[in-house]
Amino acid sequence: MSDEDIDTSDIPPLSEEFFAKAELRMPKSPVEITVQVDPETFAWFKAQGETAEQQMAVALKIYAEAHKAYPGSQVLST
């Protein structure tokens, strides 16, 4: 599908006020770590077709985001 084929008629145009309040937020650089993973889990990630490291990072991010809403969960800063 090309951009021209997308129906955006239900999306209102952005106002000058929107752009006046807009902030540029750049993604943070990833942190490299070493972690031990059991062979079966690593084999499953490797079998998914993309790099195992990227998929594991996404899985950890999803897990962390899902658990932020629970009382008692803490975010550790370094």
Secondary structure as GFF3:
##gff-version 3
##sequence-region A 1 78
A	DSSP	three_ten_helix	3	5	.	.	.	ID=ss1
A	DSSP	alpha_helix	16	21	.	.	.	ID=ss2
A	DSSP	alpha_helix	39	46	.	.	.	ID=ss3
A	DSSP	alpha_helix	52	67	.	.	.	ID=ss4
###
